Structure formats: C-alpha cells, structure tokens
C-alpha cells in the first residue's frame, strides 16, 4: 500500500565533508548522522536519498548512534527521514560528489493519533481524498513494516529463534508438539511466500478432503502493491483495546480467492505498530472454524523493528455424512487445532 502523506521540509544545518572511508563497488558512500535539536541521536529512523523526481535511490535504518551509510551515484539529493510518531522530514538538496559524512539536525512535528475520529467507511481506492486520516495511521504502520523489511544488519546480534508445530484438543490440552531452535544470522528468521503467489493463488490451498496449506502475511506482503490492490481498509477502535487504533482490512468485493481479513493495531500514544491479527476468509469450511493467526513486533537495540512472534492456527476436522430422504450433506466438527508459529528467543 502506498499512501501519500504530508512532508515536513527541513534545512540541512551541516555540510558534507570528505571521509577517509571509500565505498567499494559502484556508487559513493554518504555517512548520515541524525540528531534531534537537543543533540541526542535519532535511532530506528528510515533514512532515504531522494532524487530530483523524489524517487528513493537508497534507503536504510539508522543505527543506535543515529548513523546510516547510504550509497548512490554522484549527484544532487534530498534526505528524507521517517521515524515512528513524527511527520516525515525532508532536507534541502545536498550535492554528493565523493564519499563523505553529513550531520543532520532533524525537527518535525509529532503525529497525534488519539484525536482521530473513526468512521465506518471502507476505502478500496488509495487515491480517495476521504482516506486522509487512514493515510496518517497507515504511514505509521508503513514505517514499522518497512523498517522490519530493511533490518538485516541488526539480526546477527539478537541470538536465536524458535519455530514450532503443536496439536491441541478442544480443551486446549497439548497432544503433541515439536520445536526447532536456530541461530539468527543476517537472514530474516520469519517470512511468508511471495505476494505474487498469494495474489494469484490465495492464502489457503487444498480442501477438507486433501487437507490445507495456509499462509500468513509478513511485512513484505503487507507493503506490496498486490495486497493494496486486493483489499479494502478502514479505521477502527475496540473498547477492549482503549490505547490502540486499528486499520481493518478485508478482501475487495470481487476478490473470491481464499484470503485474509484482520486488523493492524497501533498504539495511539506512541504510534508504534503492536500486532496484526487475521482470519482466513473465502476458504470454505476452514473459515467457519476461526482459522487465522497473528504477527507481533519488537524493537531491536537500534530502534528498528523485527517480527517477534507469529502464529497460524487451523482446525482439525472430522466429517459425518447425514442423510435425509433423497438428500445427504456433510457435517464437520472440530476436534482441536493445529498451531504453527515461532518467535525470537529472549536472552
């Protein structure tokens, strides 16, 4: 989903100076150090180089010291800084001619979510002017998802993760479970199949007779053009979550493949993405038994985001054939659930 948002234009208060570090390969390195007006480093922010057409040439996440190195061909660029809870900041143009460093003071207004008025109107067109408040909330979600997508350098220091498969009965008692613990490298520990495959074939494959294979979304899927094109969105609140504001999504009216409907929950005081909860829809009998899942996020030391925990849950069904006169029908009954999931192992 690509929602437009207002930018806070800023002025670069320091110039680029030569650096002894020369980038390897094509392009020139620019070491950008972000700091607030009081001098404290700004970590976890998305930092991008924009060309003359405002297209993103390079983008990354600022580390613990507020530093990000971006590589681009020599030329004139503006620097865009997006951090959760604040309006985007865009610098005045800077000229990149040789590898160097830039100190950037970033000042932009805070985003206020708790005053947003929620209505029940669903937006299936991203260009609809009425979706401006939705765009404000989605932009905060977009920052966390994009940060999670880009955060690879921070992964190696996290430690390990686990993946599991668990079978439960109707009373919730575990009848069997398998867990695999593995070290996290610079590869994302959890991820979905491609957005193109989910768009073309749906989120559930199979049937009640052959069994199902089902998939949940990750940050790449949720940010994809395919997801935006096939879902409608609206803002919601829930009395049981008084601190949160949500963006609910559901398949567009003409989308009849097995899909997902759910809510992305954002803390309205901090603008931080908390979790995504969803159910499978258009999936036949599977949709009648609350099959679905969730994904939760956590901060890493740099201030960026990664998937912290996820779960997919589907019913274990038995079928009974019922006959009445000349007609017969199948009755399905759940005998428990099969859960698959994973998460970061806390140190």
HELIX and SHEET records of a PDB file:
HELIX    1   1 UNK A  129  UNK A  131  5                                   3    
HELIX    2   2 UNK A  132  UNK A  150  1                                  19    
HELIX    3   3 UNK A  155  UNK A  157  5                                   3    
HELIX    4   4 UNK A  195  UNK A  201  1                                   7    
HELIX    5   5 UNK A  219  UNK A  222  1                                   4    
HELIX    6   6 UNK A  225  UNK A  229  1                                   5    
HELIX    7   7 UNK A  239  UNK A  241  5                                   3    
HELIX    8   8 UNK A  284  UNK A  289  5                                   6    
SHEET    1   A 5 UNK A   7  UNK A   9  0                                        
SHEET    2   A 5 UNK A  88  UNK A  90  1                                        
SHEET    3   A 5 UNK A  75  UNK A  82 -1                                        
SHEET    4   A 5 UNK A  46  UNK A  50 -1                                        
SHEET    5   A 5 UNK A  56  UNK A  61 -1                                        
SHEET    1   B 4 UNK A   7  UNK A   9  0                                        
SHEET    2   B 4 UNK A  88  UNK A  90  1                                        
SHEET    3   B 4 UNK A  75  UNK A  82 -1                                        
SHEET    4   B 4 UNK A  94  UNK A  96 -1                                        
SHEET    1   C 4 UNK A  17  UNK A  18  0                                        
SHEET    2   C 4 UNK A 100  UNK A 105 -1                                        
SHEET    3   C 4 UNK A  28  UNK A  35  1                                        
SHEET    4   C 4 UNK A  67  UNK A  72 -1                                        
SHEET    1   D 9 UNK A 174  UNK A 183  0                                        
SHEET    2   D 9 UNK A 160  UNK A 169 -1                                        
SHEET    3   D 9 UNK A 327  UNK A 345 -1                                        
SHEET    4   D 9 UNK A 305  UNK A 324 -1                                        
SHEET    5   D 9 UNK A 292  UNK A 299 -1                                        
SHEET    6   D 9 UNK A 273  UNK A 281 -1                                        
SHEET    7   D 9 UNK A 259  UNK A 267 -1                                        
SHEET    8   D 9 UNK A 244  UNK A 251 -1                                        
SHEET    9   D 9 UNK A 231  UNK A 236 -1                                        
SHEET    1   E 2 UNK A 204  UNK A 207  0                                        
SHEET    2   E 2 UNK A 211  UNK A 214 -1                                        
END                                                                             
